[in-house]
Amino acid sequence: MASPRVPEESTKLSSNTPISLSKLSDICTEACSDTIPPDTVYDHSRTSTWNEQIIHAVLKSLIGACSTHKFIVYTTIIQQDITARSRGIHSTSGAYWNNEKDGMYNFSWNGGDKERGLDMVISIAWIAKE
């Protein structure tokens, strides 16, 4: 039956993924790269649009690749402080679901060199349609 689950690492969730981890990574990478080109720098006024475009692109790819599950996509854009010596973010999600059919994948996209000033975190959850 269903039980609470707090994922630790994306690679530990591979036993129940409806789409391979490499395909999930490709989908996320493509959505980020297509939405935020290499010459783009962090611009707070554009973050809402970027998030919406990335979520739409990821969902479109997921729906096209798998019809047996429903998907939920979360995105977070992290502004880098290029003058800081270090930076970090930690995010955790939990769910109450069927561990055999449902799951979650977390993806981190490095926006490139420090001059861009941004990184992206994408979380994808899937729930079997049963």
N, C-alpha and C positions, 0 to 999 in steps of 0.2 A: 504494500500500500504506500501511500505518499508519506514522505518524511521531510523535515527541514534539511536544507542543504546550503552550505556556504562554500562556494568554489574557491580553491586555493590557486590553481594554475590552469590555464586553458588546456594544456596538453593532458591533464589528468581527466578531462571530460570526454575523451575521444571514444569511449565505449558506447555512447548512445547518440552520437551526432548524426542527424539526418543528412548532413552534407559533410564531406571530409574537412578536416582542419585546414589542409592546404588550400582547398577551394574557399573556405570561409576567409582565410587570410588574403587570398587573391581578390575576393569581392571587396573586402574592406580597403585594401591598398589601392585598388582601382578607383573606388569611390572618393577616397581622400585625394589622390593624385589628380583626378579629373576635376574636382571641385576647387582645389587649392593648388594652382600651378606653381612651379619652382620659383618664379620671380615674385611671388606674393608674400607680403609681410603681414604680421598680426595687425588687424584693424578691428577694434571692438565693434564698430558700427556694422560690420559685415558678418559677425559671428553667428547671428541668428539665421541669416540666409545660408551660410555654409553648413550649419547643423541640419537645417531642413533639406538641403540638396543632398547631403551625404546620407541621411536617413532614407530619403526617397530612393536613391540609387541602390543602397544596400537592400532595402525591402523588395524592390523590383527584381533584383538578381536572386534573392532568396526564394521569392514566390515562383520565379521561373525555374528554379532548380529543384524545388521540392513541393509537392502538393499534399503531403501527409501531415504537415505540422503548421501551426500558427506561429508567427514570429513577432518579437518585440525588440526594437532597436533603441539603444540609448547612446547619445554622443556627448562628449565633453571636450571642449577646446581649452587647452592650457596655455596661458600666455607665459612665455619665458622671460625672465629678467636677465638680459644679457650682461648686466653689470654684477649680478650676484655670483658668488663662488659656487653655489649649489642650489638646487631646487628639487622639489619632490611633490608627489601626490600619491595618495593611497585611497583606493575606493573598494568597497566590498558590497556585494549584493547577497541576498538570501531569498529563498523561495520555499513554498510548501507545495510539493508536486510529486508525481510518479517518477522516481529515480531511474526507472527502466526505460521510460519513453520521453521524458522531458529533460532539458538541460540548459546550459549557458556556456557561452564562449566570450572571452575578453581579448581585445586586440588593442595594441598600442602602436600608433603611427608616429614616427619621429619626423617632424616637419622639415628636417634638413639641418643646414648649418645654423649657427646661433643668430645670424642676421635676420632669419625669417621670424624668429620670436614666437613660435607656436608648436605645439604637439597636439595629438588627437588621441582620445581613448574611445573605443567603440565596444559596447557590450551587446551581445545578441542572445536572446532567450528564445527557446522553442518549446512549444507545448503540443503534444500529439492531439490530433483532431478526434481521435477515438471514434 
